[in-house]
Amino acid sequence: MNRTGLFIALALWLVIGVVFGLYPELDLKLAALFFDPETKTFPLKLNDWAGFARDAAMWVSWAFVVPPLVALVVKMVRPDRPLMVSGRAIVFLLVTIIMSAGILTNLTFKSYWGRPRPVVVTQFAGDQQFVPWWDPRGDCARNCSFFSGEGATAFWTVAPAALAPPAWRPLAYAGAVIFGAVTSGLRMAFGGHFFTDVSIAGLVTFVVIWFAYALIYRWPRTRFSDAAVDAALTRLNMPAYRLRQRLFGRKTGAESSV
């Protein structure tokens, strides 16, 4: 999560955006590699093993969300107990997955950017007109192609990789990037997304993760401690906890020790 990584991501974003903006047919040529003109379909879409791999990729990605989410819920129920997971890790992981795979992807672009998916454009036996990545005026009404939600979710595994021990971090980063690339390749092979949909999804996700990491862990003016997160959650949830204890006729841990 250093500046070099950010500069590389921004440079790739610029190159891909400009090249595929000036020559949008490149998206069609890459999608055509997975299309069978005789059957007029994307054959891998019908493969059971490929479908299982797609589902498994999402299970793996969301599995990394479970520990911080469970730790947060337990803390809300029992604020008198310390967090089971690092407070900053909870904030970092949950905020980045919500921003990248939730708000920016599904609630913003995919809902309002009308780019049709490859499988429905006329070049691949569909009935909608192809539009380049930068054009939101496509015929898609909802759950559109730009940019890829599953691509963003798969590339989000860079976030837990950033929390790996320093000695293992380069390997974790490499694994996350490969995992995101393979998952995105499957989405292209199924006719679900163009190259720009998945590549920009990965780059947007990385930039979100980079800035979140800097805000929480690196920059002195904004970073905070695990203890601060624990204390804030305790203050926030303790009133409801004490009310529950009174309603059920039991004392809180703080009250019973007095």
HUBEL-V933905 format. One record per pair of residues at least 24 apart in sequence whose C-alpha atoms are under 10 Angstrom apart, sorted by the first residue. I is the first residue (numbers start at 1). GAP is how many residues later the second one is. Records with the same first field share a line. If there is no record, write none. Layout:
I = GAP ; GAP
//
This chain:
1 = 157 ; 158 ; 161 ; 172 ; 205 ; 206 ; 208 ; 209 ; 210 ; 212 ; 213 ; 217
2 = 208 ; 211 ; 212 ; 216
3 = 207 ; 211
5 = 201 ; 202 ; 205
6 = 197 ; 200 ; 201 ; 204 ; 205
7 = 200
8 = 195
9 = 191 ; 193 ; 194 ; 195 ; 197 ; 198
10 = 193 ; 194 ; 196 ; 197
11 = 192
12 = 187 ; 188 ; 191
13 = 183 ; 186 ; 187 ; 188 ; 189 ; 190 ; 191
14 = 186
16 = 179 ; 180 ; 183 ; 184
17 = 116 ; 117 ; 179 ; 182 ; 183
18 = 116
20 = 112 ; 113 ; 114 ; 175 ; 176
21 = 111 ; 112 ; 113 ; 114 ; 175
22 = 110
23 = 109
24 = 106 ; 107 ; 108 ; 109 ; 110 ; 172
25 = 105 ; 106 ; 107
26 = 106 ; 168 ; 169 ; 170
27 = 91 ; 103 ; 104 ; 105 ; 106 ; 166 ; 167 ; 168 ; 169 ; 170
28 = 90 ; 93 ; 95 ; 96 ; 102 ; 104 ; 166 ; 167
29 = 165 ; 166
30 = 158 ; 159 ; 164 ; 165
31 = 87 ; 88 ; 92 ; 93 ; 157 ; 158 ; 159 ; 160 ; 161 ; 162 ; 163 ; 164
32 = 86 ; 91 ; 92 ; 156 ; 157 ; 159 ; 162
33 = 155 ; 156
34 = 152 ; 154 ; 155 ; 156 ; 157
35 = 83 ; 84 ; 88 ; 89 ; 90 ; 153 ; 154 ; 155 ; 156
36 = 88
37 = 86 ; 87 ; 88
39 = 86
40 = 79 ; 83 ; 84 ; 85 ; 86
41 = 78 ; 83 ; 84 ; 85 ; 149 ; 150
42 = 76 ; 77 ; 82 ; 146 ; 147 ; 148 ; 149 ; 150
43 = 146 ; 147 ; 148
44 = 142 ; 143 ; 144 ; 145 ; 146 ; 147
45 = 141 ; 142 ; 143 ; 144 ; 145 ; 146 ; 147
46 = 144
47 = 143
50 = 136 ; 139 ; 140
51 = 135 ; 136 ; 139
53 = 129 ; 130 ; 133
54 = 96 ; 128 ; 129 ; 130 ; 132 ; 133 ; 136
55 = 95 ; 128
56 = 127
57 = 93 ; 96 ; 97 ; 122 ; 123 ; 125 ; 126
58 = 92 ; 93 ; 95 ; 96 ; 125
59 = 95
60 = 93 ; 94 ; 97 ; 119
61 = 36 ; 89 ; 92 ; 93 ; 94 ; 95 ; 96 ; 99 ; 115 ; 118 ; 119
62 = 35 ; 91 ; 92 ; 94 ; 95
64 = 29 ; 30 ; 92 ; 93 ; 95 ; 96
65 = 25 ; 28 ; 29 ; 32 ; 92 ; 95
66 = 28
67 = 26
68 = 24 ; 25 ; 26
69 = 24 ; 25
72 = 158 ; 161
75 = 155 ; 158 ; 159 ; 162 ; 163
76 = 157 ; 158 ; 160 ; 161 ; 162 ; 164 ; 165
77 = 160 ; 161 ; 163 ; 164 ; 167
78 = 156 ; 159 ; 160 ; 162 ; 163 ; 164 ; 174 ; 175
79 = 151 ; 152 ; 153 ; 154 ; 155 ; 156 ; 157 ; 158 ; 159 ; 160 ; 161 ; 162 ; 163
80 = 150 ; 151 ; 153 ; 154 ; 155 ; 157 ; 158 ; 161 ; 162 ; 172 ; 173 ; 174
81 = 149 ; 153 ; 172
82 = 145 ; 148 ; 149 ; 151 ; 152
83 = 143 ; 144 ; 146 ; 147 ; 148 ; 150 ; 151
84 = 146
85 = 141 ; 145
86 = 139 ; 140 ; 141 ; 143 ; 144
87 = 137 ; 138 ; 139 ; 140 ; 141 ; 142 ; 143 ; 144 ; 145 ; 146
88 = 125 ; 128 ; 129 ; 135 ; 136 ; 137 ; 138 ; 139 ; 140 ; 141 ; 142
89 = 70 ; 71 ; 74 ; 124 ; 127 ; 128 ; 137 ; 140
90 = 136 ; 139
91 = 121 ; 125 ; 135 ; 138
92 = 67 ; 68 ; 71 ; 117 ; 120 ; 121 ; 123 ; 124 ; 125
93 = 63 ; 64 ; 66 ; 67 ; 70 ; 116 ; 119 ; 120
94 = 65
95 = 113 ; 114 ; 117
96 = 60 ; 63 ; 109 ; 110 ; 111 ; 112 ; 113 ; 114 ; 115 ; 116 ; 117
97 = 55 ; 56 ; 59 ; 60 ; 62 ; 108 ; 111 ; 112
98 = 55
99 = 106 ; 109 ; 110
100 = 49 ; 52 ; 53 ; 55 ; 56 ; 101 ; 102 ; 104 ; 105 ; 106 ; 107 ; 108 ; 109
101 = 47 ; 48 ; 49 ; 50 ; 51 ; 52 ; 53 ; 54 ; 55 ; 100 ; 103 ; 104
102 = 47 ; 50 ; 51
104 = 43 ; 45 ; 48 ; 97 ; 100 ; 101 ; 104
105 = 38 ; 41 ; 42 ; 43 ; 44 ; 45 ; 46 ; 47 ; 48 ; 96 ; 99 ; 100
106 = 36 ; 37 ; 38 ; 40 ; 41 ; 42 ; 43 ; 44
107 = 36
108 = 39
109 = 27 ; 33 ; 34 ; 35 ; 36 ; 37 ; 38 ; 39 ; 40
110 = 26 ; 30 ; 31 ; 32 ; 33 ; 34 ; 35 ; 36 ; 37 ; 38 ; 39
111 = 29 ; 30 ; 31 ; 32 ; 33 ; 34 ; 35
112 = 24 ; 25 ; 26 ; 28 ; 29 ; 30 ; 31 ; 32 ; 34
113 = 24 ; 25 ; 26 ; 27 ; 28 ; 29 ; 30 ; 31 ; 32 ; 33 ; 34
114 = 24 ; 25 ; 26 ; 27 ; 28 ; 29 ; 30 ; 31 ; 32
115 = 24 ; 25 ; 26 ; 27 ; 28 ; 29 ; 30 ; 31 ; 32 ; 78 ; 82
116 = 24 ; 25 ; 26 ; 27 ; 28 ; 29 ; 30 ; 76 ; 77 ; 78
117 = 26 ; 27 ; 28 ; 29 ; 71 ; 74 ; 75 ; 76 ; 77 ; 80
118 = 27 ; 70 ; 71 ; 72 ; 73 ; 74 ; 75 ; 76
119 = 69 ; 71 ; 72 ; 73 ; 74 ; 75
120 = 71 ; 72
121 = 70
124 = 67
132 = 62 ; 64
133 = 61 ; 62 ; 63 ; 64 ; 67
134 = 62
144 = 48 ; 49
145 = 47 ; 48 ; 49 ; 51 ; 52 ; 53
146 = 47 ; 48 ; 50 ; 51 ; 52 ; 54 ; 55
147 = 46 ; 47 ; 48 ; 49 ; 50 ; 51 ; 52 ; 53 ; 54 ; 55 ; 57
148 = 36 ; 39 ; 40 ; 44 ; 45 ; 46 ; 47 ; 48 ; 49 ; 50 ; 51 ; 52 ; 53 ; 54
149 = 35 ; 44 ; 48 ; 49 ; 52 ; 53
150 = 30 ; 33 ; 34 ; 37 ; 43 ; 48 ; 51 ; 52
151 = 28 ; 29 ; 30 ; 31 ; 32 ; 33 ; 34 ; 35 ; 36 ; 42 ; 46 ; 47 ; 48 ; 49 ; 50 ; 51 ; 52 ; 54
152 = 28 ; 31 ; 32 ; 45 ; 46 ; 47 ; 48 ; 49 ; 50 ; 51 ; 52 ; 53 ; 54
153 = 27 ; 30 ; 31 ; 48 ; 49 ; 52
154 = 24 ; 25 ; 26 ; 27 ; 28 ; 29 ; 30 ; 44 ; 47 ; 48 ; 51
155 = 24 ; 25 ; 26 ; 27 ; 28 ; 29 ; 43 ; 44 ; 46 ; 47 ; 48 ; 49 ; 50 ; 51
156 = 24 ; 45 ; 46 ; 48 ; 49 ; 50 ; 52 ; 53
157 = 48 ; 49 ; 52
158 = 44 ; 47 ; 48 ; 51 ; 52
159 = 46 ; 47 ; 49 ; 50 ; 51 ; 53 ; 54
160 = 49
162 = 47 ; 48 ; 51
163 = 50
177 = 25 ; 29
//
